[in-house]
């Protein structure tokens, strides 16, 4: 597999176990049909029939994260979780005394050799976090063993998010979750003042 984020680490001043990557690829292949790119490449036709309720047979794309209110540099496919992504993020957060409260995950299909597009998606999206006032810090949790997976903490207005980028063979996976301290009560709002 290529090293998609190597050039990006210095710009922004780790990794999934093999089972997670296999599971992510399996979920990715089931959850996302082929789609056309706006990069002068011929459109690939989806083999699967359109889901009921889908408009014109096209898969739903998201312009940004509803949770963090950050726009992606290119629309992404929203992905569902069978518990694998949540478990992976919880293992990372456990090292920092935090837990995942809410989560989102997105994916982009990328040709194997399209480093330029991969850079555009990653750099543009991470730059948008900075533009909206998020303070980003790369972390190196012990639970992340794949050197191509990057994990960040994004802080803004007393909120802390975990952002995890994982490149796959022909796609990239972006997982994120809103975090809370492990000892914080689950039913108490994070912003509630202490008396």
PEPE-V554461 format. One record per pair of residues at least 6 apart in sequence whose C-alpha atoms are under 6 Angstrom apart, sorted by the first residue. I is the first residue (numbers start at 0). J is the second residue. Records with the same first field share a line. If there is no record, write none. Layout:
BEGIN
I=J / J
END
This chain:
BEGIN
13=139 / 143 / 144 / 145 / 146 / 148 / 149
14=143 / 144 / 145 / 148
15=143 / 145
32=45
33=45
35=42 / 43
49=56
60=74 / 75 / 76
61=74 / 75
62=70 / 71 / 74
63=69 / 70 / 71
71=124
72=120 / 123 / 124
75=105 / 106 / 107
76=105 / 106
77=105
78=104 / 105
89=98 / 99
91=142
92=98
96=181
97=179 / 180 / 181
98=178 / 179 / 181
99=176 / 177 / 178
100=177 / 178
101=176 / 177
102=175 / 176
103=175
104=173 / 174
105=172 / 173
106=171 / 172
107=170 / 171
108=170
109=169 / 170
110=169
111=169
133=153 / 154 / 155
134=153 / 154
135=152 / 153
136=151 / 152
137=150 / 151
138=150 / 151
148=164 / 165
149=163 / 164
150=162 / 163
151=161 / 162
152=160 / 161
153=159 / 160
159=178
160=176 / 177 / 178
161=175 / 176
162=174 / 175
163=173 / 174
164=172 / 173
165=171 / 172
END
